[in-house]
Amino acid sequence: MTTVQINLPDALAQRARSEGLLSDAAIQRLLEDAMRRQAGRRLMQVAEHLHAANIEPMTEEEIEAEIQAARAEHRAAQAKPPHGSQ
């Protein structure tokens, strides 16, 4: 568990406390919601870049093949002994 200390203007802290937003659970929900929104914005930015670059969308089969190839590569890397040992 990590402890985080923040500095807020008194008026904001009082309003947030009265709304129940300063509890551990409430702050966790706020952070999770913010991270989901941020991930969505990043996804939209990537989609815009792909569209601007005229990159053709991948089929589900192509995506699955890429996932399987990455997993196989990861498994192969995990199976190798560390560099310099035998």
N, C-alpha and C positions, 0 to 999 in steps of 0.2 A: 504494500500500500504506500502511496506517495502522498505527502502532505504538501499542499500548495498554499502560499500566502499571497493575497491580492490586496491592493490598495484601491478603495473606491471613495468617491465623494460621499460625505455623510448622508446627504439627502437621498442619493441613489441607494445606498446600503439600507437605509431605513425603509424605503419603498420596497426594495427587493425582499427584505426580511418580512415585512407585513404581507407580502404575496406568497411567502413560503418558498422563495427562490434561492435561499442561502443554505439550505440543507444539503448534505452530501448527495442524497439521491436526486434532488432537483438540479444541482450543478452537474452531476453525471449525465442526466437527461439532456440538459442544455448543450453540453459539450458533444454528446453523441449526435444530437440533431444538427449542430453546426458542422460536424465532420461529414455527415451525410450530404448536407447541402454543398459543402466544399468539393466533395468527391463528384457530385453531380455537375457542378460547374466545370471541373477539370475534364470530365467526360465530354461535355458539350464543346469545350475548347478543342479537344482532340478531334471530335467529329467535324468541327469547322475546318481544322487544318487538313484533314483527309479530303474533305469536299473541295477545298481550295486547291489541293494538289492533284485533283482529278484521279484519285486512287479508287479503283473499283472495289466495291464491297466484297467481302469474302462470303462464300457459302458456308452453311453449317458444317458441311463435310470438310471444307478447307480449314475451318477453325478447329474442328476436332482433330484433324491430322496434325496441325501445328501444336496443339496441346499434347497429343501423344508423343510427338517428337521431342518436345521440351521435357516431358516427364522421363522419357528414355535417356535423354542426355543427362538429366539430373541423377537418375539411378546409376548410370555408368560412372559419373563423377564421384558418387558416394561409394561405389564399389572399389575404386582405385585406392591403393595405399597412399598415405601422405608422401609428398615429394621428398625424395632423398632416403626413404626407408624401403626395405624390401622384405 
